[in-house]
Structure formats: structure tokens, C-alpha cells
Amino acid sequence: RWARAAGAGTCRVMTYNLLAEMYSSSETAKTKLFRYVLPENLDWDYRKQLQLQEVLGAQADVICFQEVDTKAFEKFWRPRLAEAGFSGFFGKKSTEASEGQATFVRNSKFRVAEARTFAPRDAFAEPLGAALAAAGPFLDAVPNIREALEKLGTVASLVRLEPISGKDQCPVCVVNTHLYFHPGASSIRTLQLYAILKEAETWLVGSAAAGEVRPALLFCGDLNSEPDTAAIELLQTGQVGQDHFEWQTAREFAFRKRG
């Protein structure tokens, strides 16, 4: 069961991959990915009511969704959560896919000062910016990874929040993303994460006025990463060793557009 709602001076966070209808309704989903689930239980109209009940029951102050259909955000999640006292921001993937991630914040806790999206593929286009220069030698040595990074539609939502209660609480920057899913693409996820962290750092430095407290960074999302992967190591320690196994297996990956 969920614990009681966060009190004054604290913040409760929920992150949730909703499984977009465009994926749950496909034949691949019904016959392979979720063949153990009754078709009627995969139906969006059935799932959305259960998801709403679970989300409201969590009593979170910040809610980060992944795999949100554009129409579902506009017609269901935004109006339903507005009734519960939340404001929402939607970041659509930079591809033809009509889904992305949504970030909701409780109005009684935070005010949205600024919100934007960032596409990692833009950062890996030639030439690399100074922030990502450290990745240059690896990308030059493994061009198949660079090719994939330049094509993937992954986006991150960056939402800067100011506490309603006053200046005694630290402002927060919430990052919400859904990293590339392929099981053989661990190095791609690590580099996407690296680019997002660098972008968030640059954005926060530029948005903070002189003398103001720099917002804390709250990183949420579906990282598609196991505990021993470089993406998790990067989040935990701020760096990844050159001998990490992901760098050695990167040459084996071949990018194919998802069907």
C-alpha cells in the first residue's frame, strides 16, 4: 500500500510507464508481448480507470508518466488530474509516434516556472558541442552507435518548479524521459542519459538568476536499464569507467527502425 501523502517540507514522487495504446493494441502486443493478458484487459478504456485510481491513491506531488498517447493526455489525463489539483506538461517524441511523456505537479506544492523538451539526437549531430566532447572518440570509433543516436526520437521533458510555500524550500528541476528500449543498446541509453544530464545542467545554470538557489535535479523516467548498466553507474557516481562491458559490446548493435 502507498504511504500517506508527503507533509510540509517534503515532496512525494511517482513515475509510471502507462503502456501507450498504440503499443498495447498492436497484434504484436496481443500475440507476443502480452499474450498472457486477456484482450479486454489490454484495452485502454479498461486500463485508464485502474491507472487513474492507482495514481490518485499514491498521493504524489510530482507524477512522471512515460508512454502517454497525445490524445490520452489531452482528453483524459490532463482534465482528470486538473480536477485533482495538478498542472501538466507533455513532451512528445521527436518522431512520427504520437506518444511521449507527461509531467504533472500538485498546484498546492509547486508552481511551474518553465518547461521545455530536449531531443538527445540533436546533441549528437555533427559537430559535437563542447558539453559532449568527451564522447567524441567513442562515437568516431563506433559509427553505428552515432548513427542510431542521430535517428532516435527520444526526448526529455525539463520542468523547473518553484515551491509555493516560499523561499525556505529549494526549487526543483524535474527531468522525465523514456530511454531507448532495445536490449542490445545499453551504450545508447548511457549516451542519451549523458546528453540529457549535460543539457539539464546547462539549462539550470542559465536560468538561475544571480544570488538565487540553484534548483535541485530530480531525474525520473523509464531508463530500460538494469542495476549493473552504465546508465545507472552514471547516475550514481557521475562517471562510467572505460572498462565497462557496454563499451565493448557496442559494435554489435545495428539500428533498425521499429515496425
Order of alpha helices (4+ residues) and beta strands (2+ residues): beta-alpha-alpha-alpha-beta-alpha-beta-beta-beta-alpha-alpha-alpha-beta-beta-alpha-beta-alpha-alpha
